[in-house]
Amino acid sequence: MALPSILITGCSSGIGYTVAKGLKARGWRVFASCRQEQDVQRLAEEGLECLLLDVADSASIRAAVDEVLARTGGTLDALFNNAGFGQPGAAEDITRAALREQFETNLFGAWELTNAVLPAMRRQGHGRILFNSSVLGFAAMKYRGAYNASKYAMEGLCDTLRLELEGSGIFVSLVEPGPIESRFRPNALTHFLKNVDIEHSAHRASYEKQLVRLRKEGHAAPFTLPPEAVLDAVLKSLQSKRPAARYRVTFPTKLFWYLKRVLPTRALDWVLQRAA
């Protein structure tokens, strides 16, 4: 009997790497993907079935899906859209180009990849599609507008896709982590310095605090969990006969989901101002 198969994006480190290793250890055939050739080689040397996939490149998406389906004989049981990054900066300082780059990776690439694997899942009559969202997919925080927007849009599209796939045997779930140990902050710092004119911004004083947070070693937020917490949520979705629409990971995610439901907007804004 063939092993259940899953394609995972963004596996070079952090959540993607941990989920790929964890699922392989639990009997899944994992296609771990990375956008850099050196990471593909490194993971292959560690025993993972790894391939090149840059979600910001349509040709790379098509080639990766073709390769996966060729190796499996045309089937794929699950997809975990994990690849993404955060673009810090005040909304007024985010250029059109920077916002487009954020959406290309966090949303457009994930959506194109999902559409590319759906025909195979429809043919086989089953499938699981997971999207790595965030607490910032429903709770906005200042200086994270581009990332907020990409995750809010992801959640809206996933809710729509879930409705449209009803009865197909294909289930859609969102994983909503809060603070997780990863390379998210170092990567965000790179995009912050590249795309935001800190020196001439009206938010310059606040940015100095943001830079301290992004450069801090170790945990920068309370209640930070290891990436295995996301692996647990992914496993629940994959193993459930009828997966939940959302899997909330970490205390802050669960807290803000509750507060958003019970607090008036003005009161929630007060809380979010102090949590940023």
N, C-alpha and C positions, 0 to 999 in steps of 0.2 A: 504494500500500500504506500502510495506516494506521501511524502511529508507535506503538511500544509505550508503554503508559500506566502511570503510577504515581502514587499518592496518598501524600503525605508530611505528617506532622503535626509541629508545633513548628518552623516554618521562619523565625521572625522573626530568628534569629541562630544562630551556632555551627554545630553538626553539621547540623541540618535545612536551614539556609540554604545551607551549602556543598554538601550532597548534592543539593539541588534545582537549584542552578546548574550543578553538575558533570554531572548526568544530562541536563539540557536541552542542554548543550553537546555531549553525545554522542548526540544524536538521539532522546531520550525525550520524550514528551509528559508534562510534569510538572504535577501539580496540587499546588501548594504551599499549605499551609494554616497559618493563624495564628489565635490566639484574640482578638486585638485588631484592630479595624477599621483603625486607623492603620497597622498593620504590613501588612495586606492591601493597602491603597492604595500603600504604599511599594514593596512587591515587584511589584505590578502595573505601577508606573511604571518598574521595572527590566526589564520584559519577561517576567516570570513569570506564568503562569496561576494566579492565587491566589484562595483563597476562605476565608471565615470558618469556623473549626471549633474549638470548645472541647470537648476530650475529657471534661471534667467535666460536660457538659450533654448529656443524651440527645437532646433536641430538636435541638440543634446537630449532633450526629452524624448523625441521620436526614436532616436538611436537606442536609448536605454530601454524603452518599453519593448522595442523590437527584439533586443537582445534577451531580455527577461522571458518574453513569450516563446522565443526560439528555444531557450534552455528548458522550459517547462512543458513544451508541447502545446502551448496556446492557452494555458490556464494561469490564474493568479488569484489566491484566496483573499489577500488583504493588501492594503496600501496605507502607510503611515506618512502623511505629509508633515514632516518635522522641520525641514530646512527653513531658516529665517534669521533675521538680525534686527536689532533695534537702532533706529536713527533718532538720537536725542536732539533736543533743541526746541525753543519756543515756536509756536505755530507760525508767527510772523517772520521767523528767520529761516523757515524751511522753503527752499526753492522748489520750483516745479520739477526740476531735474532730480533733486534729492527725494521728493515725494514719489516720483515715478520709479526710482530705483528701489525704494522701500516696498512699493506695491508689486513690482516685477518679481521680487524674490518671495515676499511673504504671502502674496495672494495670486497673482496672475500665473506664476509658474506652477503653484500647487493646483490651480484650477485646470490648467492645460494638461498637467500630468493625470489628474483625476479623469478628465474626459478621454484621455488616451487609453486608460485601462478599463473604462466602463464597458465597452463592447465585449471584451473577453468575459467580464463578470456577468453580463447579461446572457451571453451564450451558455455559460455553465450554470446559470440560475442561482448564483449566490456570490457573496462578497462582503468584505468589511472595509470601509474607508474611514480612516481616522485623520483628524486635523489637529495639529498642536496649536492651540490658541493661547489664551493668557487671561489672568485676572483683568488685564487691560483690554480685553475684548468686550467687557461690559462696564468697567469702572474707569473713567477717564482721569488721568493725572497730568498735572502740568509738566511741560518740557518733554512730553512723550507723545505729542500729537500725531506725528507720522505713524508711529508704531500703533497707537490707539486706533487710528483710522483704518489701518490695514487689518487689524484683528476684529474690529467692529464689522467691517465689510465681510470678512471671512465668516463670522458667525451668522450674518444675514443670509449669505449664499448657502451655507451648510444647512440652515433651517429650511430653506427652499428646496434644496436637493433631497433632504430627508423626506419631505412631503411628496416630491415627484417620484421617488423610488419606492414608495409604499407598495407592497405586494410583489416586488421584484425579487425578493430574497437578498437584496443588497442593503446593508445598514450603514448609516452615517453617524459618527460620534465626534464630538469635540472634547479634547482634553484641555483643561484650563489650569495650568500651573500658576502658582505664585512664585516666590523666590526659590530658585533651584541652583545648586552648585553647578556651574558651567563656565564657559568662556564668553558668556553673553556680555558682561561689562567690558572686558578688553576689546571685543569686537565693536561694541557700541562706541567706545572711546575713539576708535579709528575713524568711524563714520562722522562722529561729532567734529573732530578736528579737520576732517576733509571738507565737510559740507556747510559748516556754520561759521559765519564771520563773528567770532566771539568779541574781538576788539571793538567793533563798531556797533554792537547790539545794545538796545535799551535794557537788555537782561544781563548785561555783563557781570554785575555783582553777583547775581544768582548763579550764573554759570561757573563762577569760581568754586562755589559749593558743589555744583554738579561734577566738576572735574575732580575734586577731592574724593567724592563718592565713587566715581568711575575708576579712579586710580588706586583705590583702597585694596589692600591684599586681604584675602579671606572674605568672610561674609560681610556684605554691606547692608543687609536688611535682617531684622529679626525673623525667626521662624523659618529660616532657610533649610530646605531639605536636600538630601542627596538625590541624584537623578533616578535612583531605584524607585523613588516614590511615583515617578511618572511611569516606569515599567509596570508597577502594580496596577495603575489605572488602565494601561494598554492591555494588560492581561485580562482584566475584568471585562473589557469591551470585546476582546476576541473570543473569550470563553463563554460569554452569556448567550443564551438562546435568543434573547431579544435585548440588544445592548441599549443602554441609556443614551439619551441625546447628548448629555454632558457629564463629564467626570471632573470634579473639582479637586485640585491637588494643593495642599498646604492650607494652614489655618487662615492666612489673609484672604485667600480666594473664597473660602467658605464664609468668612465674616462679612466681606464686602457684598457677596451675593445676598446675604440676609439683610444687610443694612440698606441695600438698594431697593429691596422689596418693601421695607417698613418705614423708611425715613422720607420726609418731604425733600424735594430737590435741594432747597436752600440748606437744610441740615446736612444732607449728604455732601454738598460742596464744602461745608465747613470741615467735615471729617477728612475729605480727600485733600484739602489744602494742607492739612497738618500731617498727612501720611506721605506726601510726595517727598 
